[in-house]
Amino acid sequence: MLPDTAMHQAAGLHSYTPARALRLLPVLSPEEDGPWLEMLWQLCSSLQRLGYPVAVLDGTARESRQSPGLDQLLRPTAWAPAQALDAAADRASLAVLPAAQGLARLSSLASAPASPRGDAALQRLEPLFRAYAVLVLYAPAQSLAPLLRGSACVPLVMTGPGAQGLVRSYLQLKHLALHADVRCCTVASITAPRTPAQARQTAEALAALQHSAQQLLGQQLHTTAVAPARAQDIQRLALQLLENGCTIDPEMRMLPLHCPGATAEYTQRSH
């Protein structure tokens, strides 16, 4: 599970001057149970070890008086900061904030007729999270789509091994294409230690998804298989997310980093 460190860490979000532009990494949360949160936790930990302080906005968790989060930060008067700010300052720790209501607030702002682009709403996050190098937005496609419209962000979609979750992943991609005009995505198949036959099934499923997305949705996918038990797989995906992400610079402009294109990465290992 993701640690509940929101109160102490969010209280000191304004305490530091940014050393670099804030990178945004959208990650779609699947509806069904699976190793998704554990994978997200490992990816964030890998980024931390690489020297990128990470904050996570968890759009699957609702803010409350007992667990304040993004919704409180977006209000004109944020809640009074706690005395202990060392948790927010500790760049080896991970800030995780409930964000369901806050992201809904930003989505409404992005969907307003006077707001043709979703990145204008995302830019409101830069001054709040300037202490961090990476901001992960973990939420359903319906919550993220209004925010990604017009941005250069490349979302991550997680799916199961083989054909598991293939239809659900396609529907997520379709929602992003229709409602946010997202043309580049990364799809990661989260696999257990696999036999050659299982590896082949996963590779075929990812290839089919990639073909369907390109032919029917006009999307370019970077597909990869990741074994949670392999540290090198986790770090590889974490680096891909950084490379394919987008940033908000101090002048509050959304800047693209890289579009992955229609590529597949699948390595079959034998032990």
Secondary structure, DSSP 8 states (H G I E B T S, - for coil): -----HHHHHHTTTSS--SS-EEEEEEE--SS-SSHHHHHHHHHHHHHHTT--EEEEETTS---SSS--HHHHHSSS-----S--HHHH-TTS-EEEE-HHHHHHHHHHHHSTT---THHHHGGGTTTSTT-SEEEEEE-HHHHHHHHTT-----EEEE-STTTTHHHHHHHHHHHHHHH---EEEEEEE--S--HHHHHHHHHHHHHHHHHIIIII--EEEEEEE-TT-HHHHHHHHHHHHHH-EEE-TT--EEE-----SEEE------
